[in-house]
Amino acid sequence: MNRTDRLYALTEELRRAATRGRTAARLAALFEVSPRTIKRDVLALQESGLPIWAQPGPGGGYVLDPAATLPPVNFTPAQAVAVAVALASVRDAPFAADGASALAKVFDVLDDESRRRADDLGALVWVNDDPVQPPPGATRGPASGGRAIEEALRRRVVVVLDYIDAQGTPTRRRVEPMMMALTYGHWYLIGWCRRRDAVRWFRWDRIRDAHATPERVVERDLSVIGEFPATARSIAWRAE
């Protein structure tokens, strides 16, 4: 997550916390940065005029003045895609139709450029609608570094993975992220593995850690991944 997006997300987190506030440690864990970075971000928001104060004592933290004027509801492209992913992952859940209607409203409030970016990002996230697949809850996220993978996919840069293969062997891979896919109960990062010089599927819950690099990926034709089953659909397709 770049700093601009983080400052926006930090503000929204403090709005949700209301008078309960949030500690620097909790915010640092949420955004996967150091407490020092959070303190710098809060100072930048304060200097921009946002009324944030530090609440001392046990359980204290940063509090946003509840009298502050609330802006219109806005979503970043990544937040819009996150909503689409959540809905696609639980397609048979109660209130699914209402969820689809809510998703349409999310896309309605995006400006044209943000909608295009959300659609481009959503096209790289696929869900297999095979009705015999196990519940999506069967998988877990990476032990650490999930945001780094998301950021690498969005920014089109190489990501370094600390990965445990199917035999339980730890490896370090430099990967060009191409897509994410949910199939048969597991999320996967699909990418070009520099170590194997080929496309590989990295199971999400076997990723121990990850960090994005400044190196740009080689833009490859997605056909190198192979054909997806007829039951697979992209998030962008769902958002239309």
FIDOVO-331795 format. One line per 2 residues: number of its first residue (from 0); their letters; for each residue x, y, z of N, C-alpha, C. Coordinates in steps of 0.05 Angstrom, whole numbers, plus 5000, padded with zeros to 4 digits. Layout:
<pts>
NUM = a = X/Y/Z/X/Y/Z/X/Y/Z | ...
</pts>
This chain:
<pts>
0 = mn = 5017/4976/5000/5000/5000/5000/5018/5025/5000 | 5013/5043/4981/5030/5067/4980/5020/5086/5002
2 = rt = 5036/5108/5006/5030/5125/5029/5004/5140/5027 | 4997/5148/5003/4972/5163/4999/4948/5145/5006
4 = dr = 4948/5121/4997/4927/5102/5003/4926/5096/5033 | 4950/5094/5045/4952/5087/5073/4941/5111/5090
6 = ly = 4947/5135/5083/4937/5158/5098/4906/5159/5097 | 4895/5153/5073/4866/5152/5071/4855/5130/5088
8 = al = 4867/5106/5086/4857/5083/5102/4860/5088/5132 | 4881/5101/5139/4886/5108/5168/4864/5127/5178
10 = te = 4857/5146/5162/4836/5165/5170/4810/5150/5173 | 4803/5133/5154/4778/5118/5156/4778/5099/5180
12 = el = 4801/5087/5187/4802/5070/5210/4797/5085/5236 | 4808/5110/5238/4803/5126/5261/4774/5136/5263
14 = rr = 4762/5140/5239/4733/5148/5240/4717/5125/5251 | 4723/5100/5242/4708/5077/5252/4712/5073/5282
16 = aa = 4736/5078/5291/4742/5073/5319/4728/5093/5337 | 4721/5117/5326/4708/5138/5341/4723/5145/5367
18 = tr = 4710/5147/5389/4724/5156/5414/4740/5134/5426 | 4737/5109/5417/4754/5087/5427/4783/5090/5420
20 = gr = 4788/5103/5396/4815/5107/5387/4829/5081/5379 | 4853/5085/5369/4870/5062/5361/4899/5068/5369
22 = ta = 4912/5048/5380/4940/5051/5388/4958/5050/5363 | 4982/5061/5365/5001/5060/5343/5008/5032/5337
24 = ar = 5010/5015/5357/5018/4987/5353/4996/4972/5337 | 4971/4977/5344/4949/4964/5330/4947/4974/5301
26 = la = 4951/4999/5297/4950/5010/5270/4974/4999/5253 | 4997/4997/5266/5021/4987/5252/5016/4958/5243
28 = al = 5004/4942/5261/4998/4914/5253/4978/4913/5231 | 4958/4930/5231/4937/4930/5211/4948/4937/5184
30 = fe = 4966/4957/5182/4977/4966/5156/5004/4955/5150 | 5014/4937/5167/5040/4923/5163/5063/4943/5159
32 = vs = 5064/4963/5177/5086/4982/5177/5095/4984/5207 | 5115/5000/5212/5125/5003/5239/5109/5024/5254
34 = pr = 5109/5023/5280/5095/5044/5296/5106/5071/5290 | 5133/5073/5284/5145/5099/5277/5132/5110/5252
36 = ti = 5127/5093/5232/5114/5102/5207/5086/5112/5213 | 5071/5098/5231/5045/5107/5238/5046/5135/5251
38 = kr = 5065/5139/5268/5068/5165/5282/5074/5187/5261 | 5090/5181/5241/5096/5201/5220/5071/5206/5204
40 = dv = 5055/5185/5198/5031/5189/5183/5010/5206/5198 | 5007/5200/5224/4989/5216/5240/4997/5245/5241
42 = la = 5023/5250/5244/5033/5278/5244/5026/5291/5218 | 5030/5277/5195/5023/5289/5169/4993/5296/5167
44 = lq = 4976/5278/5178/4948/5284/5178/4941/5307/5196 | 4954/5309/5219/4949/5332/5237/4958/5358/5223
46 = es = 4981/5357/5210/4991/5382/5196/4972/5390/5173 | 4957/5370/5162/4939/5377/5141/4913/5388/5151
48 = gl = 4910/5389/5178/4886/5400/5190/4867/5380/5202 | 4872/5354/5200/4854/5334/5211/4857/5334/5242
50 = pi = 4834/5337/5257/4835/5339/5286/4839/5312/5299 | 4864/5303/5301/4871/5278/5314/4887/5285/5339
52 = wa = 4880/5272/5362/4896/5276/5386/4904/5249/5398 | 4924/5250/5415/4933/5226/5429/4919/5224/5455
54 = qp = 4907/5201/5460/4893/5196/5485/4911/5180/5504 | 4920/5191/5526/4939/5177/5544/4925/5156/5561
56 = gp = 4942/5140/5574/4932/5121/5593/4928/5093/5581 | 4922/5073/5598/4918/5046/5588/4896/5045/5567
58 = gg = 4902/5031/5546/4883/5029/5524/4881/5054/5507 | 4897/5074/5513/4896/5099/5498/4908/5096/5470
60 = gy = 4905/5117/5455/4915/5116/5428/4907/5141/5413 | 4907/5140/5387/4899/5163/5370/4869/5164/5367
62 = vl = 4858/5188/5370/4829/5192/5369/4824/5214/5349 | 4804/5210/5331/4796/5230/5312/4772/5245/5324
64 = dp = 4773/5271/5325/4752/5287/5336/4725/5280/5323 | 4705/5271/5338/4680/5263/5326/4665/5286/5313
66 = aa = 4673/5311/5320/4660/5334/5308/4671/5340/5280 | 4692/5325/5272/4703/5330/5246/4682/5324/5224
68 = tl = 4682/5340/5204/4662/5336/5182/4668/5310/5167 | 4648/5294/5164/4652/5269/5149/4651/5274/5119
70 = pp = 4670/5264/5104/4669/5268/5075/4649/5249/5062 | 4642/5253/5037/4626/5233/5023/4640/5206/5023
72 = vn = 4624/5184/5022/4636/5157/5021/4652/5154/4995 | 4677/5146/4998/4694/5142/4975/4707/5115/4978
74 = ft = 4714/5103/4955/4728/5077/4955/4751/5079/4936 | 4773/5066/4944/4796/5064/4925/4789/5040/4907
76 = pa = 4803/5038/4884/4798/5015/4867/4803/4988/4881 | 4824/4988/4898/4830/4963/4912/4808/4956/4932
78 = qa = 4796/4976/4945/4774/4970/4963/4750/4960/4949 | 4744/4971/4925/4722/4961/4909/4726/4932/4901
80 = va = 4750/4925/4893/4756/4898/4885/4755/4880/4910 | 4763/4890/4933/4762/4873/4958/4733/4866/4964
82 = va = 4714/4885/4960/4686/4878/4965/4677/4857/4945 | 4685/4860/4920/4677/4841/4899/4688/4813/4905
84 = va = 4713/4812/4915/4725/4787/4922/4710/4773/4945 | 4703/4789/4965/4689/4778/4988/4662/4766/4980
86 = la = 4648/4781/4962/4622/4771/4953/4624/4746/4936 | 4645/4746/4918/4649/4724/4900/4656/4699/4916
88 = sv = 4670/4702/4939/4679/4680/4954/4657/4666/4970 | 4634/4680/4973/4612/4668/4988/4586/4671/4972
90 = rd = 4587/4662/4948/4565/4667/4929/4539/4655/4938 | 4539/4634/4955/4514/4621/4964/4507/4630/4992
92 = ap = 4520/4651/5003/4514/4660/5030/4487/4674/5031 | 4475/4676/5055/4450/4692/5058/4455/4721/5049
94 = fa = 4434/4733/5039/4434/4761/5030/4453/4765/5006 | 4458/4744/4991/4477/4747/4968/4466/4767/4947
96 = ad = 4440/4768/4943/4429/4787/4924/4432/4815/4933 | 4429/4820/4959/4433/4846/4970/4463/4854/4969
98 = ga = 4480/4834/4972/4509/4840/4969/4516/4849/4941 | 4504/4836/4921/4509/4843/4894/4499/4872/4888
100 = sa = 4476/4879/4900/4466/4906/4897/4484/4926/4910 | 4495/4919/4934/4514/4937/4948/4539/4941/4931
102 = la = 4548/4919/4919/4572/4921/4902/4568/4940/4879 | 4544/4939/4867/4538/4957/4845/4539/4986/4854
104 = kv = 4530/4991/4879/4531/5018/4889/4560/5027/4894 | 4577/5008/4902/4606/5015/4906/4618/5025/4880
106 = fd = 4612/5010/4858/4623/5018/4832/4610/5043/4822 | 4586/5048/4830/4572/5073/4821/4586/5098/4831
108 = vl = 4597/5097/4856/4609/5121/4867/4638/5125/4858 | 4649/5106/4843/4677/5110/4833/4676/5129/4809
110 = dd = 4697/5146/4807/4699/5162/4783/4709/5144/4760 | 4708/5154/4736/4714/5138/4713/4742/5125/4714
112 = es = 4762/5140/4722/4789/5130/4724/4791/5108/4745 | 4779/5113/4768/4780/5093/4790/4765/5067/4781
114 = rr = 4743/5071/4767/4728/5048/4758/4744/5031/4738 | 4759/5045/4720/4776/5031/4701/4798/5016/4716
116 = ra = 4810/5029/4736/4832/5015/4751/4821/4991/4766 | 4797/4994/4778/4785/4972/4792/4779/4949/4773
118 = dd = 4769/4956/4749/4763/4935/4730/4788/4921/4721 | 4810/4936/4716/4836/4924/4708/4846/4905/4730
120 = lg = 4845/4914/4755/4854/4897/4777/4836/4873/4781 | 4810/4877/4779/4791/4855/4782/4794/4834/4761
122 = al = 4803/4842/4737/4808/4822/4716/4830/4803/4723 | 4846/4809/4743/4868/4792/4751/4861/4774/4775
124 = vw = 4836/4775/4783/4827/4759/4806/4804/4741/4796 | 4807/4715/4797/4788/4696/4787/4777/4678/4808
126 = vn = 4752/4670/4805/4739/4651/4824/4727/4629/4807 | 4732/4604/4816/4721/4581/4803/4694/4575/4815
128 = dd = 4673/4576/4799/4646/4573/4808/4637/4543/4808 | 4655/4525/4807/4648/4497/4807/4631/4491/4831
130 = pv = 4606/4481/4828/4588/4477/4851/4597/4455/4870 | 4617/4439/4862/4626/4417/4880/4650/4425/4896
132 = qp = 4660/4450/4893/4684/4457/4908/4678/4460/4937 | 4697/4455/4955/4693/4458/4984/4688/4487/4991
134 = pp = 4679/4492/5016/4674/4520/5024/4699/4537/5023 | 4697/4562/5014/4721/4579/5012/4736/4582/5038
136 = ga = 4722/4578/5061/4735/4581/5087/4756/4560/5092 | 4760/4541/5074/4780/4520/5078/4808/4530/5077
138 = tr = 4812/4554/5066/4839/4565/5063/4844/4587/5082 | 4869/4592/5088/4878/4615/5105/4896/4633/5088
140 = gp = 4899/4657/5098/4917/4676/5085/4946/4671/5091 | 4964/4685/5079/4993/4682/5085/4998/4689/5114
142 = as = 5019/4676/5125/5027/4683/5153/5034/4712/5155 | 5046/4723/5134/5054/4751/5134/5059/4760/5105
144 = gg = 5055/4785/5099/5061/4795/5073/5039/4796/5053 | 5014/4791/5062/4991/4791/5044/4988/4817/5029
146 = ra = 4991/4839/5044/4988/4865/5031/5010/4870/5011 | 5034/4860/5016/5056/4863/4997/5049/4850/4970
148 = ie = 5037/4826/4972/5029/4812/4947/5008/4827/4932 | 4988/4837/4947/4967/4853/4934/4978/4878/4920
150 = ea = 4997/4891/4935/5009/4915/4924/5026/4909/4899 | 5040/4886/4900/5057/4878/4877/5039/4873/4852
152 = lr = 5017/4860/4857/4998/4854/4834/4987/4880/4823 | 4980/4898/4841/4968/4924/4832/4989/4941/4817
154 = rr = 5014/4942/4828/5034/4960/4817/5050/4947/4794 | 5046/4920/4790/5059/4905/4769/5089/4905/4774
156 = vv = 5097/4896/4799/5125/4893/4806/5130/4865/4816 | 5156/4857/4816/5164/4831/4826/5161/4829/4856
158 = vv = 5152/4806/4866/5150/4802/4895/5167/4778/4903 | 5180/4780/4926/5196/4758/4937/5180/4743/4957
160 = ld = 5177/4717/4953/5161/4700/4970/5179/4681/4986 | 5173/4679/5012/5183/4657/5029/5161/4636/5029
162 = yi = 5166/4614/5015/5145/4595/5009/5152/4567/5019 | 5131/4553/5028/5134/4525/5036/5121/4508/5015
164 = da = 5137/4491/5001/5125/4475/4979/5109/4452/4990 | 5098/4436/4972/5080/4414/4980/5094/4393/4997
166 = qg = 5121/4391/4994/5137/4372/5010/5146/4384/5037 | 5138/4409/5042/5145/4421/5068/5172/4435/5067
168 = tp = 5184/4437/5044/5211/4450/5041/5208/4480/5038 | 5222/4495/5055/5221/4525/5052/5239/4534/5029
170 = tr = 5228/4552/5013/5243/4563/4990/5238/4593/4989 | 5256/4607/4975/5252/4635/4970/5249/4639/4939
172 = rr = 5228/4652/4931/5223/4655/4902/5219/4684/4895 | 5230/4692/4872/5224/4718/4860/5203/4712/4839
174 = ve = 5180/4725/4843/5157/4719/4827/5145/4744/4814 | 5138/4741/4789/5123/4762/4775/5093/4756/4778
176 = pm = 5079/4770/4795/5050/4764/4800/5034/4769/4775 | 5017/4749/4768/5001/4752/4744/4971/4753/4750
178 = mm = 4962/4735/4769/4934/4734/4776/4931/4722/4804 | 4907/4724/4815/4900/4709/4839/4875/4693/4831
180 = al = 4873/4670/4843/4850/4652/4836/4841/4637/4861 | 4815/4634/4864/4803/4617/4884/4791/4593/4870
182 = ty = 4801/4569/4877/4790/4545/4865/4792/4522/4885 | 4771/4506/4886/4769/4483/4904/4778/4489/4932
184 = gh = 4768/4512/4942/4772/4518/4970/4799/4531/4977 | 4815/4538/4958/4841/4550/4964/4846/4574/4945
186 = wy = 4858/4595/4957/4867/4617/4942/4896/4612/4932 | 4902/4621/4908/4929/4618/4897/4938/4644/4885
188 = li = 4964/4649/4887/4977/4670/4871/4989/4656/4847 | 4981/4664/4823/4992/4653/4799/5013/4672/4788
190 = gw = 5037/4663/4784/5058/4681/4775/5080/4667/4760 | 5097/4683/4748/5120/4673/4733/5143/4670/4754
192 = cr = 5151/4646/4759/5172/4640/4779/5199/4644/4766 | 5215/4662/4775/5241/4667/4764/5260/4643/4768
194 = rr = 5255/4628/4790/5272/4605/4796/5267/4582/4777 | 5241/4578/4769/5234/4556/4751/5232/4565/4722
196 = da = 5231/4592/4718/5228/4603/4692/5202/4593/4679 | 5181/4593/4694/5156/4582/4685/5133/4592/4703
198 = vr = 5109/4588/4694/5085/4595/4710/5083/4575/4733 | 5077/4586/4757/5072/4569/4780/5048/4579/4796
200 = wf = 5034/4561/4809/5012/4568/4826/5022/4566/4855 | 5021/4587/4870/5031/4588/4898/5007/4589/4916
202 = rw = 5003/4568/4932/4980/4567/4949/4983/4588/4971 | 4961/4603/4975/4962/4627/4992/4971/4620/5021
204 = dr = 4961/4598/5032/4967/4592/5060/4994/4579/5063 | 5009/4575/5042/5037/4565/5044/5057/4587/5042
206 = ir = 5048/4611/5038/5066/4634/5037/5072/4644/5065 | 5097/4642/5073/5104/4650/5101/5109/4680/5103
208 = da = 5119/4692/5082/5124/4721/5082/5128/4730/5054 | 5126/4756/5049/5129/4767/5022/5136/4796/5024
210 = ha = 5152/4806/5005/5156/4835/5003/5159/4843/4974 | 5147/4865/4967/5148/4875/4939/5175/4889/4934
212 = tp = 5184/4888/4909/5209/4901/4901/5202/4923/4882 | 5222/4940/4876/5217/4962/4856/5217/4952/4827
214 = er = 5226/4927/4823/5230/4916/4796/5204/4911/4782 | 5201/4922/4758/5177/4918/4742/5175/4889/4731
216 = vv = 5151/4879/4729/5148/4852/4717/5150/4854/4687 | 5155/4831/4675/5154/4828/4646/5125/4823/4639
218 = er = 5112/4840/4624/5084/4836/4618/5081/4813/4599 | 5069/4791/4608/5066/4767/4592/5037/4763/4585
220 = dl = 5032/4750/4563/5005/4742/4555/4994/4722/4575 | 4971/4728/4585/4959/4710/4606/4953/4682/4595
222 = sv = 4954/4679/4569/4949/4652/4557/4970/4632/4566 | 4994/4642/4576/5014/4623/4585/5005/4608/4610
224 = ig = 4985/4618/4623/4975/4604/4647/4959/4579/4639 | 4948/4580/4615/4931/4558/4606/4901/4566/4608
226 = ef = 4884/4548/4599/4856/4555/4599/4843/4550/4627 | 4826/4569/4635/4811/4566/4659/4786/4549/4653
228 = pa = 4775/4535/4673/4751/4519/4668/4728/4538/4662 | 4707/4527/4650/4684/4543/4642/4670/4555/4666
230 = ta = 4674/4543/4690/4661/4552/4714/4676/4575/4727 | 4699/4583/4716/4715/4605/4728/4706/4632/4717
232 = rs = 4705/4652/4734/4697/4679/4726/4715/4699/4740 | 4721/4721/4726/4738/4742/4739/4720/4760/4755
234 = ia = 4733/4774/4775/4718/4793/4791/4708/4816/4774 | 4724/4824/4754/4716/4845/4736/4690/4838/4722
236 = wr = 4688/4813/4714/4664/4803/4700/4640/4805/4719 | 4644/4799/4745/4623/4800/4764/4614/4829/4769
238 = ae = 4633/4848/4767/4627/4876/4773/4611/4890/4752 | 4609/4878/4729/4595/4891/4707/4565/4892/4711
</pts>
